[in-house]
Amino acid sequence: MRAKRVEFRYFQYAAFPKIMSHLPNRILIAEDHYVSRHLLERNLTNWGFEVIAAEDGEKAVELLERDDAPSLAILDWMMPKMDGVEVCKRIRESTGRPYIYLILLTAKSQKEEIAAGLEAGADDYVLSRSTRTSCARG
């Protein structure tokens, strides 16, 4: 297994809690990699958020279609059963529900791939890369 390091593209990681403080307190994390999911969950919990975790896309859709669904979801692009792009499509097809802000967590950096994710309904994306790559670069 390889760990992922998260890099936020518009703001520094340390500033995240201040920026997010105006949002509701509940966040869904859908990430199949246990270590990445645990790190995100721990950080967000430490910042005062209630975190709901899912290990695959099907579970994420199930949680996001509930009446008490969080209004923010961080979705890994590549997950078993259903990927993050398909989760975005399914949630955007739902009508009559409160808006859910969807963020794709991805190692994909090609403009066409990112555009496909945004067209599927993601509001934003966060680039991630493996720790192995980070360590190799110094």
C-alpha positions in Angstrom: 0.0 0.0 0.0 1.2 3.5 -0.7 0.2 6.6 1.2 -1.0 9.7 -0.5 0.0 13.3 0.3 -2.7 15.9 -0.3 -1.9 19.2 -1.9 -4.6 21.9 -2.0 -4.4 24.0 -5.1 -5.8 27.4 -4.0 -4.8 27.6 -0.4 -2.3 26.3 2.1 -3.3 23.2 4.0 -2.9 25.0 7.4 -5.5 27.6 6.3 -8.1 25.0 5.4 -10.0 25.1 8.8 -10.3 28.9 8.7 -11.7 28.8 5.1 -14.1 26.0 5.9 -15.4 27.5 9.1 -18.5 29.0 7.5 -19.6 25.6 6.1 -21.8 23.1 7.9 -20.2 20.8 10.4 -20.6 17.5 8.6 -18.3 16.2 5.8 -18.3 12.9 3.9 -15.0 11.4 2.9 -15.1 8.7 0.3 -11.7 7.1 0.0 -10.8 3.4 -0.5 -7.3 3.7 0.7 -7.4 3.2 4.5 -4.5 5.4 5.5 -5.5 8.3 3.3 -9.1 8.1 4.6 -7.9 7.9 8.2 -5.6 10.9 7.8 -8.3 13.0 6.3 -10.8 11.9 8.9 -8.4 12.7 11.7 -7.5 16.1 10.4 -11.1 17.2 9.7 -12.2 15.9 13.1 -9.4 17.8 14.8 -10.6 20.9 13.0 -14.1 20.4 14.5 -15.9 18.7 11.7 -18.1 15.7 12.1 -16.8 13.2 9.5 -18.7 10.4 7.8 -16.5 7.9 6.0 -17.1 5.6 3.1 -14.7 3.1 1.6 -16.3 3.0 -1.9 -18.5 4.9 -4.3 -21.6 2.9 -3.7 -21.5 3.6 0.0 -20.9 7.3 -0.7 -24.0 7.5 -2.8 -26.0 5.7 -0.2 -24.9 8.2 2.5 -25.3 11.2 0.3 -28.9 10.2 -0.6 -30.0 10.1 3.0 -32.1 12.9 4.5 -29.3 13.8 6.9 -26.6 13.8 4.2 -23.7 16.2 4.7 -23.6 19.2 2.4 -19.9 18.7 1.6 -18.2 15.5 0.2 -14.6 14.8 -0.6 -14.5 12.0 -3.1 -11.5 10.0 -4.3 -11.6 9.8 -8.1 -10.6 6.1 -8.3 -12.6 3.8 -5.9 -14.0 0.3 -6.2 -17.6 -0.3 -7.1 -18.2 3.3 -8.3 -15.6 6.0 -9.0 -15.8 9.6 -7.8 -16.9 10.9 -11.2 -19.9 8.5 -11.2 -20.8 9.5 -7.7 -20.9 13.1 -8.9 -23.1 12.2 -11.8 -25.5 10.2 -9.5 -25.8 13.0 -6.9 -26.3 15.7 -9.6 -29.1 13.6 -11.2 -31.0 13.6 -7.8 -33.7 16.2 -7.8 -35.4 17.9 -4.9 -32.5 17.5 -2.5 -30.4 20.2 -0.9 -27.2 21.0 -2.8 -24.1 19.0 -1.9 -20.7 20.6 -2.6 -18.5 17.8 -4.2 -14.7 17.9 -4.3 -12.8 15.2 -6.3 -9.5 14.1 -4.8 -7.3 12.9 -7.6 -3.8 12.3 -8.9 -5.1 13.1 -12.4 -3.7 16.4 -13.6 -4.5 16.4 -17.3 -6.8 19.3 -18.2 -9.1 17.0 -20.1 -9.5 14.6 -17.1 -10.1 17.5 -14.7 -12.7 18.9 -17.1 -14.4 15.6 -17.3 -14.7 15.5 -13.5 -16.1 19.0 -13.3 -18.5 18.3 -16.1 -19.7 15.3 -14.2 -20.8 17.6 -11.4 -17.8 18.1 -9.2 -17.5 21.7 -7.8 -13.8 21.5 -7.4 -10.8 19.1 -7.2 -7.8 18.6 -5.0 -4.6 17.2 -6.5 -2.9 14.4 -4.6 0.2 12.5 -5.3 1.8 9.4 -3.7 4.2 9.8 -0.9 6.7 7.7 -2.8 6.9 10.4 -5.5 7.3 13.1 -2.8 10.1 11.2 -1.1 11.9 10.6 -4.4 11.9 14.3 -5.1 13.5 15.2 -1.8 
